[in-house]
Amino acid sequence: MYLENINDPSDIKKLNIKQLRVLAEELRTEIIKVVSDRGGHLASNLGMVELTLAIHYVFDAPEDKLVFDVGHQCYAHKLLTGRYQGFQKLRGKGGVSGFPQAEESEYDAFTAGHASTAISAALGMARTRDIMGGDYSVVALVGDGALTGGMCYEALNDAGQSGARMIVILNDNAMSISRNVGAMSNYLTGLRQSVTYRAIKRGIRRGLNRIPHVGMPVFRFLEKVRDFLKSLFVDGKFFDALGFSYIGPIDGHDIKHLIRVLRRARDSRDPEPVLIHAVTQKGRGYTPAEEHPDEYHGVAPFLVESGEARKSGGIAMGQVAARQLAELAENDIRICAVTAAMAGGTGLDVFGEAHPQRFFDVGIAEEHAVTMAAGMASQGMKPYVGIYSTFLQRAYDQIAMDVCRNGLPVTFLIDRAGLVGGDGATHQGVFDLSYLRSIPNLVIASPRDVRDLKKLVALSATLDQPMAIRYPKNGEDMGPGIQAQRDFGIGEWELLSSGDVMIFAVGRMVQLAMQATIELMGKGVSAGVADARFIKPLDEKLLTEQARRAKLVVTVEENVLAGGFGEGVLDALSLAGIETPTLCLGVPDRFVSHASTAEQLEACGLTPLKITDSILKRLGELK
Ligand SMILES: Cc1ncc(C[n+]2csc(CCOP(=O)(O)OP(=O)(O)O)c2C)c(N)n1
């Protein structure tokens, strides 16, 4: 066992190539073992093992800076940088994060979680080094999927003329989460296929070398016509044109060759940045993941022998919405769906199967997805854009200016809203109510269960204005006691019960609030709940009527308090001149780290008992 003895990357440098290959297999076994137990990103990490080893072999982290794009592929890196113990509790409270986190280790040069940021961050580091007179290397690791994101092109464009020495390693496995899309992906496929041409070229060099006096001059002549050859073969022209020195494509699993190429890039003193195109296999070493890399991109705990998930996650809200949309689209040619590389995660693949002509995966390009949808809506389509709450942050300006300013009927299906568990701080969907509530023309809704979600989707189809529907990954079909009793219009809340303490709750918080009222009643406090399913517009009639009669108004939301639903209620009460005391409960003003969703809700005071305690405390203060 070599892995046990790796305390930091200097230990890797003591191994020979053969031993590194054994270590690679040990890393794979460890990653499969831990991810099968705890869930996480499997296929991407299995594909990155040799690359990670070679990088740590050649570079001297933490002096040299390694910047991971997205960061979901950093497991081998974590195991090689002194975090073996913490890795056993991967993504859990007290364990390591599934993403690079600067506060976790000095080896994590840049905290990440969202795609397409690495080249920008690395360029920033390289420029800083040059200003400060440092001499370290900066390496950005970017996947071909991440390369569909616009920021990468902004960064390549800037870096190519910067004169800042840096290395970009493109980890090309032809996959985003699902099969990669777009013209760049096609271009990379062309480059991968040109490997044969390179092999021939290497063969010619070797052959010519054997002819004394004649061989090398002839080869040098051929080198001179390299540019001409490049125009005949696809080669890295695109990257060359941007000012990068392109090396590749190379086999991303051949440790020996990787080390050779990385050393060459490290030691180059050329002013132009280097791009190394490494070809890897997603899921390598675990047959189910090799065969279905998309299904094993991010996984729940699973059985290693069969690859089967160990527990099912409830009803996927996104799939419910997508199935309904697919049905609505049968009779409405205007309905179409857009995803930014998350067809499976958002459930929209279901729509894509039913209506392939009206389904668009635009790559990891949230901004483009939104404005593209706005363009479609401007010409009479009724687009549904399915994006996770955390990734939609990218497209704030596009939502505000291109959709809402134009008043276009684009509907946002905002998945993974609220606290998300193991993915942690970078993936929490707890800002959307704040960032959307400030935008005019936008209707914002959140269903408390699956039935309400269906009603909201049906309602959205009739609406000629922008709308956002936000929901968590999984929902429930609530029992008849608390399910919505009737249809509702825009801005209409539902009074579920009435009391001295009136709780206005959003989304899945409604159920917790109902449980809190039972706790409160047990303590002799009369409490009621309203489902505030519209965050914008608020149901001012219901709100003011109930607030006037209540002794305490409480809001509960799975969103940061700053700018959230609670603040909207406070504004409305103040405008109406209602002075009933208030209490706003929600996510506090800090980034919430990885843990189980239940632990995160607990930490944010969003459990029935914690809600009850907060209310009792407030009532105590009011006495
Ligand atoms: C802005 C943003 N949108 C979507 C995602 C979700 N996401 C995480 S990894 C990934 C695919 C990345 O593909 P690639 O860069 O090729 O890495 P691979 O997993 O194939 O190694 C996506 C879409 C994200 N992290 N950030």
The ligand as a Gaussian input file, in Angstrom:
#p B3LYP/6-31G(d) Opt

LIG

1 1
 C      -22.221000      27.237000     -13.529000
 C      -22.410000      25.768000     -13.375000
 N      -23.385000      25.143000     -14.069000
 C      -23.565000      23.813000     -13.928000
 C      -22.765000      23.090000     -13.089000
 C      -23.031000      21.609000     -12.877000
 N      -21.908000      20.782000     -13.337000
 C      -20.997000      20.287000     -12.488000
 S      -19.835000      19.396000     -13.245000
 C      -20.566000      19.627000     -14.747000
 C      -19.973000      19.001000     -15.974000
 C      -18.550000      19.350000     -16.096000
 O      -18.005000      18.666000     -17.190000
 P      -16.446000      18.691000     -17.373000
 O      -15.921000      20.046000     -17.094000
 O      -16.133000      18.128000     -18.694000
 O      -15.884000      17.741000     -16.228000
 P      -16.003000      16.141000     -16.118000
 O      -17.008000      15.895000     -15.043000
 O      -16.404000      15.580000     -17.429000
 O      -14.658000      15.710000     -15.697000
 C      -21.709000      20.408000     -14.639000
 C      -22.597000      20.766000     -15.726000
 C      -21.766000      23.788000     -12.376000
 N      -20.962000      23.176000     -11.501000
 N      -21.609000      25.109000     -12.543000

